[in-house]
């Protein structure tokens, strides 16, 4: 009986660690995305964000749009994406950015081309910051 309780307790701890780790990763991705949004908006003309809290909201909205709207757009535009050898995916990203600009009050994009360049710079910066964060995390785990 005691062994079963200890096993149940160990499983609960493992599940708790998994969910804490999952939330920590989600928080880290939102933080990285919001930093990338602020940097991208400051680099590019035609993209304006009011403050850092709006960048966090934009990062959450972009995550939701990329999770739910983007797959539908990808499915509907498969022939066009194949015909353009995947370049139409850039246009889909720009459409997602323009949609997010309509949803978030403190975020403005002047036009399609600004949204396209913003999506490219945002993707590059997010990738670089993600890589830096993962390398720091790996470095911390190796020291333990």
C-alpha positions in Angstrom: 0.0 0.0 0.0 2.8 2.4 0.9 4.7 1.5 -2.3 1.6 2.3 -4.4 1.2 5.7 -2.6 4.9 6.5 -3.2 4.5 5.6 -6.8 1.4 7.8 -7.2 3.3 10.6 -5.5 6.2 10.2 -7.8 3.9 10.3 -10.8 2.2 13.5 -9.5 5.6 15.1 -9.1 6.6 14.1 -12.6 3.3 15.5 -14.1 3.7 18.7 -12.1 7.3 19.1 -13.4 6.1 18.5 -16.9 3.3 21.1 -16.7 5.6 23.7 -15.0 8.2 23.1 -17.7 5.5 23.4 -20.4 4.2 26.8 -18.9 7.8 28.0 -18.5 8.5 27.2 -22.2 5.3 29.0 -23.3 6.2 32.0 -21.2 9.7 32.1 -22.6 8.4 31.9 -26.2 5.9 34.7 -25.6 8.7 36.8 -24.0 11.1 36.1 -26.9 8.3 36.9 -29.5 7.5 40.2 -27.7 11.1 41.2 -27.6 11.4 40.4 -31.3 8.2 42.4 -32.0 9.6 45.5 -30.3 13.0 45.3 -32.0 11.4 44.6 -35.4 9.0 47.5 -35.0 11.9 49.8 -34.1 14.0 48.7 -37.1 11.3 48.9 -39.8 9.5 51.9 -41.1 5.8 51.4 -41.5 5.4 49.3 -38.4 4.4 51.0 -35.1 3.8 49.5 -31.6 2.9 51.7 -28.7 4.5 50.0 -25.7 5.8 46.7 -24.4 2.5 45.5 -23.1 1.1 45.8 -26.6 4.0 43.7 -27.8 3.1 41.0 -25.4 -0.5 41.1 -26.5 0.6 41.0 -30.1 2.8 38.0 -29.4 -0.1 36.1 -27.9 -2.5 37.1 -30.7 0.1 36.0 -33.4 0.5 32.7 -31.6 -3.3 32.1 -31.6 -3.6 33.2 -35.3 -0.7 31.0 -36.3 -2.2 28.0 -34.4 -5.8 28.3 -35.8 -6.0 30.6 -38.8 -2.8 29.9 -40.6 -3.4 26.2 -41.1 -6.8 27.0 -42.8 -5.1 29.5 -45.1 -2.4 27.0 -45.9 -4.9 24.4 -46.8 -6.9 26.7 -49.0 -3.9 28.0 -50.9 -2.0 24.7 -51.5 -2.2 25.0 -55.3 -1.0 28.6 -55.3 1.8 27.8 -52.8 3.0 24.9 -55.0 2.8 27.1 -58.1 5.0 29.8 -56.5 7.4 27.2 -55.0 6.4 28.2 -51.5 6.9 32.0 -51.9 3.2 32.5 -51.3 3.8 31.5 -47.7 5.4 34.9 -47.2 2.1 36.5 -48.4 0.2 34.3 -45.9 2.5 35.5 -43.1 1.9 39.1 -44.1 -1.9 38.5 -44.1 -1.6 37.1 -40.6 0.3 40.2 -39.5 -2.3 42.5 -41.1 -5.0 40.6 -39.3 -3.2 40.9 -36.0 -2.8 44.7 -36.7 -6.6 44.9 -36.9 -7.1 42.9 -33.6 -4.4 44.7 -31.5 -5.1 48.4 -30.7 -1.5 49.5 -30.1 -0.1 47.9 -33.2 -0.2 49.5 -36.7 1.2 48.4 -40.0 1.1 50.8 -43.0 0.5 48.3 -45.7 1.1 44.8 -47.2 4.8 45.3 -47.9 5.5 46.6 -44.4 3.7 43.5 -43.0 5.7 41.3 -45.3 9.1 42.7 -44.3 7.9 42.7 -40.6 7.1 39.0 -40.8 10.5 38.2 -42.3 12.4 40.2 -39.8 10.2 38.9 -36.9 10.9 35.3 -38.0 14.6 35.9 -38.2 14.8 37.6 -34.8 12.6 35.1 -33.1 14.8 32.3 -34.5 18.0 33.9 -33.3 16.6 34.7 -29.8 15.2 31.2 -29.5 18.6 29.7 -30.4 20.3 31.9 -27.9 17.9 31.0 -25.2 18.2 27.3 -25.9 22.0 27.5 -25.9 21.9 29.3 -22.5 19.5 26.6 -21.2 21.7 23.8 -22.4 24.7 25.5 -20.9 22.9 25.8 -17.5 21.9 22.1 -17.6 25.5 21.0 -18.4 26.8 22.9 -15.4 24.5 21.0 -13.0 
